[in-house]
Amino acid sequence: MGSVLNADCEVLGVDGLRVVDASVMPTIPSGNTYLGCVMIAERVARKIKTATRK
């Protein structure tokens, strides 16, 4: 993710913006990236949902 995103896929320096796609993967798999992107999106959505409940 480098220095642009934190571990929660939030763009540093921009409030409320997240990036959830294949670009957040540390290494791109040789096969289809669809399921990997779905899993990342589900995890980030769960984090957002639990953070807003508190």
PDB file of N, CA, C and O in Angstrom:
ATOM      1  N   MET A   1       0.814  -1.186   0.000  1.00  0.00           N
ATOM      2  CA  MET A   1       0.000   0.000   0.000  1.00  0.00           C
ATOM      3  C   MET A   1       0.858   1.250   0.000  1.00  0.00           C
ATOM      4  O   MET A   1       0.381   2.336  -0.329  1.00  0.00           O
ATOM      5  N   GLY A   2       2.086   1.108   0.356  1.00  0.00           N
ATOM      6  CA  GLY A   2       2.999   2.239   0.271  1.00  0.00           C
ATOM      7  C   GLY A   2       2.657   3.349   1.240  1.00  0.00           C
ATOM      8  O   GLY A   2       2.094   3.105   2.307  1.00  0.00           O
ATOM      9  N   SER A   3       2.994   4.556   0.868  1.00  0.00           N
ATOM     10  CA  SER A   3       2.771   5.691   1.751  1.00  0.00           C
ATOM     11  C   SER A   3       1.506   6.461   1.404  1.00  0.00           C
ATOM     12  O   SER A   3       1.310   7.571   1.900  1.00  0.00           O
ATOM     13  N   VAL A   4       0.652   5.906   0.573  1.00  0.00           N
ATOM     14  CA  VAL A   4      -0.572   6.591   0.156  1.00  0.00           C
ATOM     15  C   VAL A   4      -1.763   6.166   1.012  1.00  0.00           C
ATOM     16  O   VAL A   4      -2.652   6.972   1.289  1.00  0.00           O
ATOM     17  N   LEU A   5      -1.780   4.894   1.431  1.00  0.00           N
ATOM     18  CA  LEU A   5      -2.899   4.352   2.202  1.00  0.00           C
ATOM     19  C   LEU A   5      -2.406   3.825   3.542  1.00  0.00           C
ATOM     20  O   LEU A   5      -1.250   3.422   3.675  1.00  0.00           O
ATOM     21  N   ASN A   6      -3.292   3.832   4.533  1.00  0.00           N
ATOM     22  CA  ASN A   6      -2.965   3.163   5.786  1.00  0.00           C
ATOM     23  C   ASN A   6      -3.531   1.747   5.749  1.00  0.00           C
ATOM     24  O   ASN A   6      -4.041   1.310   4.717  1.00  0.00           O
ATOM     25  N   ALA A   7      -3.444   1.029   6.862  1.00  0.00           N
ATOM     26  CA  ALA A   7      -3.876  -0.374   6.897  1.00  0.00           C
ATOM     27  C   ALA A   7      -5.385  -0.540   6.736  1.00  0.00           C
ATOM     28  O   ALA A   7      -5.852  -1.629   6.400  1.00  0.00           O
ATOM     29  N   ASP A   8      -6.150   0.521   6.969  1.00  0.00           N
ATOM     30  CA  ASP A   8      -7.601   0.466   6.803  1.00  0.00           C
ATOM     31  C   ASP A   8      -8.045   0.965   5.435  1.00  0.00           C
ATOM     32  O   ASP A   8      -9.226   1.249   5.230  1.00  0.00           O
ATOM     33  N   CYS A   9      -7.112   1.073   4.501  1.00  0.00           N
ATOM     34  CA  CYS A   9      -7.365   1.511   3.126  1.00  0.00           C
ATOM     35  C   CYS A   9      -7.830   2.966   3.031  1.00  0.00           C
ATOM     36  O   CYS A   9      -8.467   3.353   2.051  1.00  0.00           O
ATOM     37  N   GLU A  10      -7.511   3.769   4.049  1.00  0.00           N
ATOM     38  CA  GLU A  10      -7.849   5.191   4.017  1.00  0.00           C
ATOM     39  C   GLU A  10      -6.734   5.954   3.304  1.00  0.00           C
ATOM     40  O   GLU A  10      -5.554   5.710   3.553  1.00  0.00           O
ATOM     41  N   VAL A  11      -7.104   6.864   2.428  1.00  0.00           N
ATOM     42  CA  VAL A  11      -6.124   7.686   1.721  1.00  0.00           C
ATOM     43  C   VAL A  11      -5.591   8.715   2.703  1.00  0.00           C
ATOM     44  O   VAL A  11      -6.361   9.463   3.304  1.00  0.00           O
ATOM     45  N   LEU A  12      -4.281   8.753   2.865  1.00  0.00           N
ATOM     46  CA  LEU A  12      -3.665   9.690   3.801  1.00  0.00           C
ATOM     47  C   LEU A  12      -3.819  11.115   3.298  1.00  0.00           C
ATOM     48  O   LEU A  12      -3.538  11.406   2.136  1.00  0.00           O
ATOM     49  N   GLY A  13      -4.269  12.005   4.185  1.00  0.00           N
ATOM     50  CA  GLY A  13      -4.421  13.401   3.839  1.00  0.00           C
ATOM     51  C   GLY A  13      -5.772  13.771   3.260  1.00  0.00           C
ATOM     52  O   GLY A  13      -6.032  14.947   3.006  1.00  0.00           O
ATOM     53  N   VAL A  14      -6.647  12.777   3.042  1.00  0.00           N
ATOM     54  CA  VAL A  14      -7.984  13.040   2.495  1.00  0.00           C
ATOM     55  C   VAL A  14      -8.997  12.375   3.431  1.00  0.00           C
ATOM     56  O   VAL A  14      -9.066  11.147   3.495  1.00  0.00           O
ATOM     57  N   ASP A  15      -9.771  13.168   4.145  1.00  0.00           N
ATOM     58  CA  ASP A  15     -10.736  12.626   5.094  1.00  0.00           C
ATOM     59  C   ASP A  15     -11.892  11.929   4.384  1.00  0.00           C
ATOM     60  O   ASP A  15     -12.471  12.465   3.439  1.00  0.00           O
ATOM     61  N   GLY A  16     -12.220  10.720   4.858  1.00  0.00           N
ATOM     62  CA  GLY A  16     -13.384  10.006   4.368  1.00  0.00           C
ATOM     63  C   GLY A  16     -13.216   9.279   3.047  1.00  0.00           C
ATOM     64  O   GLY A  16     -14.191   8.747   2.515  1.00  0.00           O
ATOM     65  N   LEU A  17     -12.004   9.240   2.499  1.00  0.00           N
ATOM     66  CA  LEU A  17     -11.799   8.555   1.214  1.00  0.00           C
ATOM     67  C   LEU A  17     -11.019   7.268   1.439  1.00  0.00           C
ATOM     68  O   LEU A  17      -9.973   7.263   2.087  1.00  0.00           O
ATOM     69  N   ARG A  18     -11.544   6.184   0.895  1.00  0.00           N
ATOM     70  CA  ARG A  18     -10.880   4.886   0.970  1.00  0.00           C
ATOM     71  C   ARG A  18     -10.723   4.323  -0.437  1.00  0.00           C
ATOM     72  O   ARG A  18     -11.527   4.602  -1.327  1.00  0.00           O
ATOM     73  N   VAL A  19      -9.678   3.528  -0.622  1.00  0.00           N
ATOM     74  CA  VAL A  19      -9.443   2.849  -1.895  1.00  0.00           C
ATOM     75  C   VAL A  19      -9.497   1.354  -1.623  1.00  0.00           C
ATOM     76  O   VAL A  19      -8.711   0.825  -0.836  1.00  0.00           O
ATOM     77  N   VAL A  20     -10.422   0.688  -2.274  1.00  0.00           N
ATOM     78  CA  VAL A  20     -10.575  -0.752  -2.081  1.00  0.00           C
ATOM     79  C   VAL A  20     -10.643  -1.392  -3.459  1.00  0.00           C
ATOM     80  O   VAL A  20     -11.719  -1.540  -4.039  1.00  0.00           O
ATOM     81  N   ASP A  21      -9.486  -1.766  -3.971  1.00  0.00           N
ATOM     82  CA  ASP A  21      -9.411  -2.450  -5.256  1.00  0.00           C
ATOM     83  C   ASP A  21      -8.113  -3.243  -5.307  1.00  0.00           C
ATOM     84  O   ASP A  21      -7.439  -3.385  -4.287  1.00  0.00           O
ATOM     85  N   ALA A  22      -7.758  -3.752  -6.451  1.00  0.00           N
ATOM     86  CA  ALA A  22      -6.566  -4.589  -6.574  1.00  0.00           C
ATOM     87  C   ALA A  22      -5.276  -3.820  -6.293  1.00  0.00           C
ATOM     88  O   ALA A  22      -4.247  -4.440  -6.028  1.00  0.00           O
ATOM     89  N   SER A  23      -5.302  -2.503  -6.344  1.00  0.00           N
ATOM     90  CA  SER A  23      -4.080  -1.738  -6.108  1.00  0.00           C
ATOM     91  C   SER A  23      -3.622  -1.806  -4.658  1.00  0.00           C
ATOM     92  O   SER A  23      -2.474  -1.462  -4.376  1.00  0.00           O
ATOM     93  N   VAL A  24      -4.477  -2.240  -3.721  1.00  0.00           N
ATOM     94  CA  VAL A  24      -4.064  -2.361  -2.326  1.00  0.00           C
ATOM     95  C   VAL A  24      -3.404  -3.702  -2.024  1.00  0.00           C
ATOM     96  O   VAL A  24      -2.886  -3.897  -0.925  1.00  0.00           O
ATOM     97  N   MET A  25      -3.414  -4.625  -2.978  1.00  0.00           N
ATOM     98  CA  MET A  25      -2.770  -5.920  -2.783  1.00  0.00           C
ATOM     99  C   MET A  25      -1.253  -5.739  -2.850  1.00  0.00           C
ATOM    100  O   MET A  25      -0.742  -5.084  -3.758  1.00  0.00           O
ATOM    101  N   PRO A  26      -0.535  -6.323  -1.883  1.00  0.00           N
ATOM    102  CA  PRO A  26       0.929  -6.180  -1.910  1.00  0.00           C
ATOM    103  C   PRO A  26       1.570  -6.832  -3.140  1.00  0.00           C
ATOM    104  O   PRO A  26       2.539  -6.312  -3.692  1.00  0.00           O
ATOM    105  N   THR A  27       1.026  -7.958  -3.557  1.00  0.00           N
ATOM    106  CA  THR A  27       1.463  -8.595  -4.799  1.00  0.00           C
ATOM    107  C   THR A  27       0.214  -9.034  -5.552  1.00  0.00           C
ATOM    108  O   THR A  27      -0.716  -9.580  -4.958  1.00  0.00           O
ATOM    109  N   ILE A  28       0.196  -8.800  -6.835  1.00  0.00           N
ATOM    110  CA  ILE A  28      -0.961  -9.158  -7.652  1.00  0.00           C
ATOM    111  C   ILE A  28      -0.860 -10.643  -8.014  1.00  0.00           C
ATOM    112  O   ILE A  28       0.158 -11.080  -8.551  1.00  0.00           O
ATOM    113  N   PRO A  29      -1.904 -11.417  -7.723  1.00  0.00           N
ATOM    114  CA  PRO A  29      -1.858 -12.840  -8.076  1.00  0.00           C
ATOM    115  C   PRO A  29      -1.859 -13.038  -9.590  1.00  0.00           C
ATOM    116  O   PRO A  29      -2.307 -12.173 -10.343  1.00  0.00           O
ATOM    117  N   SER A  30      -1.358 -14.175 -10.014  1.00  0.00           N
ATOM    118  CA  SER A  30      -1.276 -14.436 -11.446  1.00  0.00           C
ATOM    119  C   SER A  30      -2.636 -14.778 -12.046  1.00  0.00           C
ATOM    120  O   SER A  30      -2.826 -14.677 -13.258  1.00  0.00           O
ATOM    121  N   GLY A  31      -3.567 -15.177 -11.211  1.00  0.00           N
ATOM    122  CA  GLY A  31      -4.905 -15.531 -11.695  1.00  0.00           C
ATOM    123  C   GLY A  31      -5.856 -14.353 -11.617  1.00  0.00           C
ATOM    124  O   GLY A  31      -5.445 -13.193 -11.639  1.00  0.00           O
ATOM    125  N   ASN A  32      -7.129 -14.676 -11.525  1.00  0.00           N
ATOM    126  CA  ASN A  32      -8.177 -13.673 -11.460  1.00  0.00           C
ATOM    127  C   ASN A  32      -8.113 -12.922 -10.132  1.00  0.00           C
ATOM    128  O   ASN A  32      -7.933 -13.542  -9.084  1.00  0.00           O
ATOM    129  N   THR A  33      -8.256 -11.614 -10.161  1.00  0.00           N
ATOM    130  CA  THR A  33      -8.195 -10.801  -8.946  1.00  0.00           C
ATOM    131  C   THR A  33      -9.574 -10.489  -8.373  1.00  0.00           C
ATOM    132  O   THR A  33      -9.673  -9.846  -7.328  1.00  0.00           O
ATOM    133  N   TYR A  34     -10.620 -10.926  -9.027  1.00  0.00           N
ATOM    134  CA  TYR A  34     -11.977 -10.571  -8.599  1.00  0.00           C
ATOM    135  C   TYR A  34     -12.270 -10.979  -7.158  1.00  0.00           C
ATOM    136  O   TYR A  34     -12.688 -10.145  -6.355  1.00  0.00           O
ATOM    137  N   LEU A  35     -12.056 -12.244  -6.824  1.00  0.00           N
ATOM    138  CA  LEU A  35     -12.384 -12.709  -5.478  1.00  0.00           C
ATOM    139  C   LEU A  35     -11.521 -12.042  -4.420  1.00  0.00           C
ATOM    140  O   LEU A  35     -11.994 -11.768  -3.317  1.00  0.00           O
ATOM    141  N   GLY A  36     -10.276 -11.782  -4.739  1.00  0.00           N
ATOM    142  CA  GLY A  36      -9.418 -11.053  -3.808  1.00  0.00           C
ATOM    143  C   GLY A  36      -9.951  -9.660  -3.524  1.00  0.00           C
ATOM    144  O   GLY A  36      -9.937  -9.207  -2.380  1.00  0.00           O
ATOM    145  N   CYS A  37     -10.416  -8.983  -4.554  1.00  0.00           N
ATOM    146  CA  CYS A  37     -10.992  -7.643  -4.395  1.00  0.00           C
ATOM    147  C   CYS A  37     -12.270  -7.690  -3.573  1.00  0.00           C
ATOM    148  O   CYS A  37     -12.517  -6.807  -2.753  1.00  0.00           O
ATOM    149  N   VAL A  38     -13.081  -8.718  -3.790  1.00  0.00           N
ATOM    150  CA  VAL A  38     -14.317  -8.863  -3.024  1.00  0.00           C
ATOM    151  C   VAL A  38     -13.998  -9.085  -1.546  1.00  0.00           C
ATOM    152  O   VAL A  38     -14.649  -8.500  -0.680  1.00  0.00           O
ATOM    153  N   MET A  39     -13.018  -9.911  -1.256  1.00  0.00           N
ATOM    154  CA  MET A  39     -12.648 -10.170   0.139  1.00  0.00           C
ATOM    155  C   MET A  39     -12.118  -8.913   0.815  1.00  0.00           C
ATOM    156  O   MET A  39     -12.455  -8.638   1.967  1.00  0.00           O
ATOM    157  N   ILE A  40     -11.299  -8.160   0.116  1.00  0.00           N
ATOM    158  CA  ILE A  40     -10.783  -6.903   0.665  1.00  0.00           C
ATOM    159  C   ILE A  40     -11.935  -5.937   0.923  1.00  0.00           C
ATOM    160  O   ILE A  40     -11.985  -5.302   1.976  1.00  0.00           O
ATOM    161  N   ALA A  41     -12.847  -5.821  -0.013  1.00  0.00           N
ATOM    162  CA  ALA A  41     -13.982  -4.908   0.136  1.00  0.00           C
ATOM    163  C   ALA A  41     -14.865  -5.324   1.306  1.00  0.00           C
ATOM    164  O   ALA A  41     -15.328  -4.469   2.061  1.00  0.00           O
ATOM    165  N   GLU A  42     -15.105  -6.624   1.469  1.00  0.00           N
ATOM    166  CA  GLU A  42     -15.920  -7.104   2.586  1.00  0.00           C
ATOM    167  C   GLU A  42     -15.254  -6.781   3.917  1.00  0.00           C
ATOM    168  O   GLU A  42     -15.925  -6.365   4.862  1.00  0.00           O
ATOM    169  N   ARG A  43     -13.956  -6.968   3.998  1.00  0.00           N
ATOM    170  CA  ARG A  43     -13.231  -6.700   5.252  1.00  0.00           C
ATOM    171  C   ARG A  43     -13.262  -5.216   5.599  1.00  0.00           C
ATOM    172  O   ARG A  43     -13.508  -4.853   6.749  1.00  0.00           O
ATOM    173  N   VAL A  44     -13.016  -4.361   4.618  1.00  0.00           N
ATOM    174  CA  VAL A  44     -13.034  -2.919   4.866  1.00  0.00           C
ATOM    175  C   VAL A  44     -14.448  -2.457   5.214  1.00  0.00           C
ATOM    176  O   VAL A  44     -14.626  -1.613   6.092  1.00  0.00           O
ATOM    177  N   ALA A  45     -15.454  -3.005   4.531  1.00  0.00           N
ATOM    178  CA  ALA A  45     -16.845  -2.648   4.839  1.00  0.00           C
ATOM    179  C   ALA A  45     -17.194  -3.050   6.270  1.00  0.00           C
ATOM    180  O   ALA A  45     -17.886  -2.308   6.967  1.00  0.00           O
ATOM    181  N   ARG A  46     -16.727  -4.204   6.710  1.00  0.00           N
ATOM    182  CA  ARG A  46     -16.983  -4.643   8.085  1.00  0.00           C
ATOM    183  C   ARG A  46     -16.314  -3.714   9.082  1.00  0.00           C
ATOM    184  O   ARG A  46     -16.898  -3.383  10.114  1.00  0.00           O
ATOM    185  N   LYS A  47     -15.080  -3.287   8.778  1.00  0.00           N
ATOM    186  CA  LYS A  47     -14.381  -2.338   9.664  1.00  0.00           C
ATOM    187  C   LYS A  47     -15.123  -1.018   9.761  1.00  0.00           C
ATOM    188  O   LYS A  47     -15.262  -0.456  10.848  1.00  0.00           O
ATOM    189  N   ILE A  48     -15.604  -0.516   8.617  1.00  0.00           N
ATOM    190  CA  ILE A  48     -16.340   0.745   8.603  1.00  0.00           C
ATOM    191  C   ILE A  48     -17.629   0.596   9.411  1.00  0.00           C
ATOM    192  O   ILE A  48     -17.982   1.471  10.202  1.00  0.00           O
ATOM    193  N   LYS A  49     -18.312  -0.500   9.207  1.00  0.00           N
ATOM    194  CA  LYS A  49     -19.590  -0.729   9.881  1.00  0.00           C
ATOM    195  C   LYS A  49     -19.414  -0.819  11.390  1.00  0.00           C
ATOM    196  O   LYS A  49     -20.211  -0.246  12.132  1.00  0.00           O
ATOM    197  N   THR A  50     -18.392  -1.522  11.860  1.00  0.00           N
ATOM    198  CA  THR A  50     -18.170  -1.633  13.308  1.00  0.00           C
ATOM    199  C   THR A  50     -17.667  -0.316  13.894  1.00  0.00           C
ATOM    200  O   THR A  50     -17.958  -0.011  15.051  1.00  0.00           O
ATOM    201  N   ALA A  51     -16.929   0.460  13.129  1.00  0.00           N
ATOM    202  CA  ALA A  51     -16.425   1.743  13.628  1.00  0.00           C
ATOM    203  C   ALA A  51     -17.539   2.750  13.791  1.00  0.00           C
ATOM    204  O   ALA A  51     -17.479   3.585  14.694  1.00  0.00           O
ATOM    205  N   THR A  52     -18.560   2.699  12.942  1.00  0.00           N
ATOM    206  CA  THR A  52     -19.658   3.661  13.030  1.00  0.00           C
ATOM    207  C   THR A  52     -20.653   3.284  14.123  1.00  0.00           C
ATOM    208  O   THR A  52     -21.433   4.134  14.551  1.00  0.00           O
ATOM    209  N   ARG A  53     -20.647   2.052  14.579  1.00  0.00           N
ATOM    210  CA  ARG A  53     -21.559   1.614  15.648  1.00  0.00           C
ATOM    211  C   ARG A  53     -21.099   2.109  17.015  1.00  0.00           C
ATOM    212  O   ARG A  53     -21.917   2.247  17.925  1.00  0.00           O
ATOM    213  N   LYS A  54     -19.810   2.378  17.174  1.00  0.00           N
ATOM    214  CA  LYS A  54     -19.272   2.760  18.488  1.00  0.00           C
ATOM    215  C   LYS A  54     -19.560   4.185  18.819  1.00  0.00           C
ATOM    216  O   LYS A  54     -19.175   4.661  19.887  1.00  0.00           O
TER     217      LYS A  54
END
